[in-house]
Amino acid sequence: MASSNKKSNPSKWVISISIITFLLSLFFSFVSNVAINGLNIISAVIILIIVIFIGILFDLIGVACTVAKEEEFHSMASKKLRGSKEAIKLIRNSPKVSNFCADVIGDICGVLSGSISAMITLKLTQNYGFEPSFQVILSAIVASLTVGGKAISKEIAKKNPTKIVFFVSKLISRR
């Protein structure tokens, strides 16, 4: 017998999130490639740092939504605090929120940071005679900043999930 309540179809989610990831990745890769090619080294490095930071920030949000307790937002919702209903929705959908934040945005930022670091190395090689092997060092720096930043963000998210989820929910609320 088919259930009358709305259950999400995991296959539908997988297909949807895969298509969304493909489109976002295509868009951001195109924009970053076009943008980085026209920038000087300092600007490209700043964009690289921003991309790394975005990946870390979204990982923090994904973990916070997974760890936060819905009950903490029920009293806020009864007081009609802006963002409390959105916080409850984020927590109830934490597997999807975490997947989107940590996997989709986080992975896209990881790919972009690798691509941007390769373009920076190419510019340094062409303009200043750096050895192409410098890419190995820059890749290691990018990886360590990303992994270290995500490790720190996970600890922050575990200690402050309510504050983080409430802040995000206020940002996305429409009232």
Buried (B, 14 or more C-beta within 10 A) or exposed (E): EEEEEEEEEEEEEEEEBEEEBEEBBEEBBEEBEEBBEEBEEEEBBEBBBEBBBBBBBBBBBBBBBBBBEBEBBEEBBEEEBEBBBBBBBBBEBBBBBBBBBBBBBBBBBBBBBBBBBBBBBBBBBEEEEBEEEBBEEBBEEBBEBBEEBBEEBBEBBEEBBBEBBBBBBBEEBEE
